Amino acid sequence: MRALLILGSTLVVVTVFAFLLSQGLTGPIRNLTRIAEDLSRGGVIMKINEVNRRDEIGALAAAIDRMGVSIRLAMDRLKAKP
């Protein structure tokens, strides 16, 4: 009986941990996907919070941020041409 109780509680703890870990990974990716979609439609990036991360998601966020700046500069140059 004790083994089943330990097994059940371990299963609950592992499930909660896996859920929290998956939310920590997929949340920023969903946000970056939304920002990239807005950018592709001509939207303006306000602020990318994930830029401050020091992992692969932070590197991706920095690249998307630079891409947004490049697109804005290109659009401004096109508008300035006579």
KOLSEVEX-726971 format. One record per residue (C-alpha): residue number from 1; residue in three letters; x, z, y. Coordinates in steps of 0.02 Angstrom, whole numbers. Layout:
BEGIN
k NUM	r ALA	c1 X	c3 Z	c2 Y
...
//
This chain:
BEGIN
k 1	r MET	c1 0	c3 0	c2 0
k 2	r ARG	c1 142	c3 44	c2 118
k 3	r ALA	c1 225	c3 -126	c2 84
k 4	r LEU	c1 65	c3 -217	c2 133
k 5	r LEU	c1 53	c3 -117	c2 294
k 6	r ILE	c1 235	c3 -157	c2 337
k 7	r LEU	c1 208	c3 -340	c2 293
k 8	r GLY	c1 50	c3 -350	c2 400
k 9	r SER	c1 129	c3 -265	c2 550
k 10	r THR	c1 284	c3 -376	c2 535
k 11	r LEU	c1 174	c3 -529	c2 530
k 12	r VAL	c1 83	c3 -474	c2 688
k 13	r VAL	c1 245	c3 -437	c2 781
k 14	r VAL	c1 324	c3 -603	c2 730
k 15	r THR	c1 166	c3 -699	c2 779
k 16	r VAL	c1 159	c3 -618	c2 951
k 17	r PHE	c1 345	c3 -648	c2 978
k 18	r ALA	c1 330	c3 -830	c2 927
k 19	r PHE	c1 181	c3 -855	c2 1042
k 20	r LEU	c1 271	c3 -780	c2 1192
k 21	r LEU	c1 428	c3 -880	c2 1157
k 22	r SER	c1 330	c3 -1042	c2 1142
k 23	r GLN	c1 240	c3 -1008	c2 1307
k 24	r GLY	c1 407	c3 -974	c2 1392
k 25	r LEU	c1 470	c3 -1144	c2 1335
k 26	r THR	c1 317	c3 -1253	c2 1351
k 27	r GLY	c1 256	c3 -1186	c2 1519
k 28	r PRO	c1 404	c3 -1252	c2 1620
k 29	r ILE	c1 402	c3 -1416	c2 1523
k 30	r ARG	c1 217	c3 -1440	c2 1562
k 31	r ASN	c1 252	c3 -1404	c2 1746
k 32	r LEU	c1 396	c3 -1529	c2 1752
k 33	r THR	c1 286	c3 -1659	c2 1666
k 34	r ARG	c1 151	c3 -1633	c2 1797
k 35	r ILE	c1 279	c3 -1650	c2 1937
k 36	r ALA	c1 352	c3 -1810	c2 1862
k 37	r GLU	c1 177	c3 -1883	c2 1846
k 38	r ASP	c1 139	c3 -1840	c2 2027
k 39	r LEU	c1 303	c3 -1921	c2 2079
k 40	r SER	c1 262	c3 -2079	c2 1982
k 41	r ARG	c1 99	c3 -2092	c2 2078
k 42	r GLY	c1 187	c3 -2078	c2 2246
k 43	r GLY	c1 157	c3 -1893	c2 2269
k 44	r VAL	c1 276	c3 -1778	c2 2359
k 45	r ILE	c1 365	c3 -1638	c2 2269
k 46	r MET	c1 336	c3 -1473	c2 2354
k 47	r LYS	c1 450	c3 -1352	c2 2260
k 48	r ILE	c1 515	c3 -1351	c2 2083
k 49	r ASN	c1 536	c3 -1170	c2 2028
k 50	r GLU	c1 631	c3 -1215	c2 1870
k 51	r VAL	c1 782	c3 -1280	c2 1969
k 52	r ASN	c1 856	c3 -1105	c2 1969
k 53	r ARG	c1 864	c3 -1094	c2 1779
k 54	r ARG	c1 1034	c3 -1110	c2 1696
k 55	r ASP	c1 980	c3 -1203	c2 1541
k 56	r GLU	c1 924	c3 -1377	c2 1492
k 57	r ILE	c1 756	c3 -1356	c2 1577
k 58	r GLY	c1 846	c3 -1311	c2 1739
k 59	r ALA	c1 954	c3 -1466	c2 1723
k 60	r LEU	c1 799	c3 -1573	c2 1696
k 61	r ALA	c1 715	c3 -1491	c2 1846
k 62	r ALA	c1 867	c3 -1526	c2 1955
k 63	r ALA	c1 868	c3 -1709	c2 1900
k 64	r ILE	c1 682	c3 -1727	c2 1940
k 65	r ASP	c1 712	c3 -1645	c2 2109
k 66	r ARG	c1 854	c3 -1766	c2 2149
k 67	r MET	c1 747	c3 -1912	c2 2092
k 68	r GLY	c1 609	c3 -1855	c2 2210
k 69	r VAL	c1 732	c3 -1848	c2 2356
k 70	r SER	c1 797	c3 -2022	c2 2313
k 71	r ILE	c1 621	c3 -2093	c2 2305
k 72	r ARG	c1 576	c3 -2014	c2 2472
k 73	r LEU	c1 733	c3 -2085	c2 2554
k 74	r ALA	c1 699	c3 -2258	c2 2482
k 75	r MET	c1 519	c3 -2253	c2 2542
k 76	r ASP	c1 574	c3 -2199	c2 2716
k 77	r ARG	c1 699	c3 -2344	c2 2723
k 78	r LEU	c1 564	c3 -2466	c2 2670
k 79	r LYS	c1 446	c3 -2403	c2 2803
k 80	r ALA	c1 582	c3 -2415	c2 2936
k 81	r LYS	c1 621	c3 -2598	c2 2899
k 82	r PRO	c1 543	c3 -2719	c2 3024
//
